[in-house]
């Protein structure tokens, strides 16, 4: 009888230890002999996690077998899932989500949280075991009483846009005690540009534009005129830069180009019934040398929450996707465009004069998606009219011949071949 009593005490102690361990880790362990393979998951990050740690030759769920390791203990995957969920979600009690006995924010069960993360697995046996392991877990997004990283950036951008369009266009870099447009306590308009710069470097949007990259530039003009030179079809001269554009205000010329002729025309001219006849002449230019650019067409997908190496970028990439959408959104030419373009003009000026790559280099332009032709690519390059020349042997090493340049520069863009002309009656 004494031995039985001692065994019962030992069993109770073990059960208590396991309960405490499961409370601390946030999930219940499953039979240690159950292994799962990468084929049983749909989430790419979990698939890679299983492949990297595989030490079993048979999957307990789909029955797949191999001579080499293809599976890991399901408990190893549960550890990854628990750790990952806790980066964006928390226990509602710990986050003080209850007030006077009522939930301020209704907690979500694990099944509901998974529904917002995409398909993790299509194997119902695996899914049921995961839900069973987290059966006692409830979640609220964290931080509960403040915006997440991506939301803080978005609120800061919204504040910046309102401030520079309607309140402080030229002195927004000076902080104020209380901004009447502020939705964000963390990122005020005077800090927003530097935050954008940090995110661009963090996500890896700086790329090399190789020498010999071709860009097409279109010029709309009266049909009675003819333009054939690089000076005519390249960047507008300073005295002719009278219009406010997406990336540059009047008086500050930049080279606007597109990756193909069709996109260049679509970005420049839209035929409308009843309008006077017009001509569009397109010149093809190539870059003289390698240059750093901010490539806004290279936005990566939002990483999986279960991607241990990249999940810290989830908020930044979500913000960038919305931010780039704002930058390239079509703007109606109704007289208000000079206001609507202000935020993108300021961002472009920051990238041109202040922003530096992680290696401390300046960038020479921005690449972005066309707002007028789906699938088209556009660029704005920080190249003046005097740096546009004809592409002939050795042109890349020639210096500009402008009499008004304080410092002579090498040509940056060379026009290739003869321009093409399109007449619209």
Secondary structure, 3 states (H helix, E strand, C coil): CHHHHHHHHHHHHHHHHHHHHHHHHCCCCCCCCCEEEHHHCCCHHHHHHHHHHCCECECCCCCCECCCCCEEEHHHHHHHHHHHHHHHEECCCCCCCEECCEECCCCEEHHHHHHCCCCCCCCHHHHHHHHHHCCCCEEEECCCCCCCHHHHHHHHHHHHHHHHHHCCCCCCCCCCCCCCCCCCCCCCHHHHHHHHHHHHHHHCCEEEECCCCEEEEEEEECCCCCCCCHHHHCCCCHHHCCCCCCCCCCCCCCEEEECCHHHHHHHHCCCCCCCCCEEEEEEEEEECCCEEEEECCCCCCCCCCCCCCCHHHHHHHHHHHHHHHHHHCCCCCCCCHHHHCHHHHHHHHHHHHCCCCCCCCCCCEEEEECCCCCCCEEEEECCCHHHEEECCCCHHHCECCCCCCCCCCECCEEEEEEEEEEEEC
